[in-house]
Amino acid sequence: MQFVQEPTSQILEVKQSKFIAHLVPYEIFTQTLAALKEEHPKARHFVVAWRYMNAFDQVVEHCSDDGEPKGTSGKPTLAVLSGNSLINSAVIIVRYFGGTKLGTGGLVRAYSDACNLVIRNSELTEYLKLDTYVFHVIYSDMSLIEYRLDELGISISEKEFDEDGVILKVRAEESIWKTFYTQNKRLIEMKH
């Protein structure tokens, strides 16, 4: 699975109709849609599709045809997102009608092509499921532990100081955590 971290857009023209596809991180979907509606007041349709991973590791997805004939735009766009294994990402396709009707098949093709185009031209990041780990380190071992965390690419999300040392909260993929824990279990005390 992959996701996008930076918004990207691409324009596809089909028989004078413009399809402006925007691929954005799911967290900024709502404000991006509102901004695009303000930026493109003359656009005919704002077709959307999104997929995200919820707290129970389930993929939640949604799409909307926004006035296009049922099933000709939102579903094909969502199918492209799904087919590319994208999560935590949303596509908004702004359509300007060019005067020529594309028909059902033409619309499906145009929206699918616009979505594929923006995905191909975006930088995608591999999705890793991160778990949270909390542990205590005495002050004298702190710099070594920070060095080893950094070496494995594990970042510290919280530090809480006490009289003996520091309680660290980190997020890491399970296999990377196991490597860290195996190397450092004598230096750390797990917390719950």
Wavefront OBJ file of the C-alpha trace (Angstrom):
o trace
v 0.000 0.000 0.000
v 1.093 3.548 -0.736
v -0.004 7.087 0.019
v 0.721 10.613 -1.145
v 2.293 13.218 1.156
v 2.327 16.253 -1.155
v -0.623 17.474 -3.261
v -0.182 16.991 -7.017
v -2.353 17.967 -9.964
v -2.513 17.116 -13.673
v -4.774 18.268 -16.507
v -6.306 15.910 -19.060
v -8.167 17.312 -22.070
v -10.735 15.180 -23.879
v -12.802 16.754 -26.707
v -12.422 20.267 -25.256
v -13.489 19.099 -21.763
v -10.855 19.698 -19.092
v -10.354 17.203 -16.280
v -8.090 18.709 -13.594
v -7.111 15.863 -11.262
v -5.775 16.641 -7.770
v -4.232 13.886 -5.619
v -3.965 14.984 -1.978
v -3.333 13.470 1.468
v -6.669 12.438 2.994
v -6.186 14.783 6.000
v -6.454 17.860 3.768
v -9.240 16.571 1.492
v -12.072 18.722 2.929
v -10.197 22.032 2.863
v -8.736 21.263 -0.600
v -12.215 20.563 -1.995
v -13.533 23.832 -0.516
v -10.551 25.775 -1.940
v -10.992 24.194 -5.396
v -14.705 25.065 -5.464
v -13.756 28.678 -4.707
v -10.933 28.666 -7.262
v -13.082 27.120 -10.047
v -16.572 28.696 -9.735
v -17.381 27.908 -13.390
v -16.439 24.220 -13.211
v -19.331 21.840 -13.875
v -18.380 18.899 -11.606
v -16.119 18.097 -8.635
v -15.813 14.314 -8.664
v -14.179 12.836 -5.555
v -12.869 9.501 -4.332
v -10.908 8.694 -1.200
v -9.524 5.781 0.785
v -8.042 5.829 4.275
v -6.965 3.377 6.970
v -9.044 3.670 10.137
v -7.992 2.915 13.722
v -8.992 -0.761 13.279
v -6.720 -1.247 10.226
v -9.712 -1.280 7.887
v -9.741 0.611 4.595
v -12.643 3.066 4.449
v -13.524 4.371 0.999
v -16.005 6.757 -0.607
v -16.733 8.303 -3.996
v -19.151 10.812 -5.506
v -20.225 11.449 -9.117
v -21.229 15.058 -8.279
v -23.907 15.273 -10.952
v -22.216 13.152 -13.630
v -24.313 10.141 -14.786
v -24.385 7.522 -12.001
v -21.312 5.290 -11.927
v -19.405 7.113 -14.698
v -16.950 9.117 -12.620
v -16.699 8.493 -8.854
v -16.608 4.670 -9.064
v -14.003 4.528 -11.871
v -11.848 7.073 -9.983
v -12.124 5.018 -6.771
v -11.294 1.852 -8.744
v -8.049 3.486 -9.951
v -7.129 4.508 -6.363
v -7.847 0.974 -5.182
v -6.045 -0.639 -8.133
v -2.919 1.367 -7.274
v -3.209 0.303 -3.599
v -3.451 3.916 -2.454
v -4.655 4.688 1.059
v -4.837 7.834 3.184
v -5.229 9.663 -0.134
v -8.007 11.467 -1.995
v -8.587 12.454 -5.612
v -10.640 15.479 -6.623
v -11.265 15.871 -10.351
v -12.519 19.285 -11.441
v -14.332 19.101 -14.782
v -14.962 21.914 -17.208
v -17.469 20.854 -19.878
v -16.132 21.494 -23.396
v -19.403 21.313 -25.315
v -19.129 17.734 -26.595
v -20.889 14.941 -24.692
v -18.511 12.041 -24.045
v -21.094 9.328 -23.391
v -20.963 6.823 -20.553
v -17.870 4.953 -21.791
v -16.096 8.206 -22.632
v -16.700 9.586 -19.147
v -15.481 6.388 -17.459
v -12.328 6.475 -19.617
v -11.711 10.199 -19.076
v -12.054 10.056 -15.272
v -9.959 6.858 -15.045
v -7.283 8.355 -17.309
v -7.194 11.626 -15.323
v -6.792 9.707 -12.054
v -4.065 7.457 -13.513
v -2.265 10.522 -14.896
v -2.097 12.313 -11.542
v -0.997 9.114 -9.728
v 1.781 8.466 -12.282
v 3.052 12.015 -11.765
v 2.974 11.926 -7.956
v 5.598 10.881 -5.480
v 4.149 7.981 -3.493
v 5.360 6.705 -0.122
v 5.139 3.091 1.030
v 2.616 2.718 3.886
v 3.966 1.095 7.026
v 1.760 0.276 9.973
v 3.281 1.982 12.985
v 2.694 0.875 16.557
v 3.366 2.945 19.676
v 5.949 1.804 22.238
v 6.647 3.433 25.604
v 9.759 2.722 27.640
v 12.047 4.188 30.323
v 15.753 4.900 29.890
v 18.159 6.067 32.605
v 19.948 9.347 31.876
v 23.383 7.770 31.332
v 22.032 5.543 28.514
v 19.923 8.241 26.846
v 22.372 9.375 24.152
v 23.151 5.765 23.139
v 19.420 4.943 22.916
v 18.715 8.090 20.870
v 21.575 7.168 18.527
v 20.264 3.616 18.072
v 16.682 4.821 17.503
v 17.935 7.272 14.888
v 20.020 4.558 13.218
v 16.853 2.472 12.683
v 14.778 5.463 11.582
v 12.563 5.403 14.689
v 11.487 8.875 15.770
v 10.612 9.893 19.304
v 7.133 11.376 19.575
v 7.239 12.244 23.297
v 9.761 12.600 26.137
v 8.816 12.754 29.797
v 11.597 13.388 32.315
v 11.619 11.947 35.827
v 14.229 11.734 38.611
v 15.900 8.584 37.174
v 15.698 9.189 33.454
v 13.330 9.656 30.551
v 10.123 7.948 29.474
v 10.142 7.818 25.675
v 7.176 7.277 23.392
v 8.079 6.105 19.880
v 6.183 4.908 16.801
v 7.709 2.141 14.716
v 6.887 -0.763 12.457
v 6.793 -3.990 14.492
v 9.772 -5.681 12.796
v 11.969 -2.590 13.241
v 10.891 -2.320 16.877
v 11.823 -5.966 17.487
v 15.311 -5.292 16.102
v 15.701 -2.268 18.396
v 14.287 -4.089 21.418
v 16.546 -7.138 20.913
v 19.634 -4.894 20.779
v 18.646 -2.738 23.768
v 16.410 -4.735 26.127
v 18.952 -4.567 28.969
v 18.996 -0.741 28.728
v 15.259 -0.060 28.623
v 12.256 -0.789 30.808
v 8.937 -1.140 28.982
v 5.930 0.893 30.211
v 2.239 0.350 29.522
l 1 2 3 4 5 6 7 8 9 10 11 12 13 14 15 16 17 18 19 20 21 22 23 24 25 26 27 28 29 30 31 32 33 34 35 36 37 38 39 40 41 42 43 44 45 46 47 48 49 50 51 52 53 54 55 56 57 58 59 60 61 62 63 64 65 66 67 68 69 70 71 72 73 74 75 76 77 78 79 80 81 82 83 84 85 86 87 88 89 90 91 92 93 94 95 96 97 98 99 100 101 102 103 104 105 106 107 108 109 110 111 112 113 114 115 116 117 118 119 120 121 122 123 124 125 126 127 128 129 130 131 132 133 134 135 136 137 138 139 140 141 142 143 144 145 146 147 148 149 150 151 152 153 154 155 156 157 158 159 160 161 162 163 164 165 166 167 168 169 170 171 172 173 174 175 176 177 178 179 180 181 182 183 184 185 186 187 188 189 190 191 192
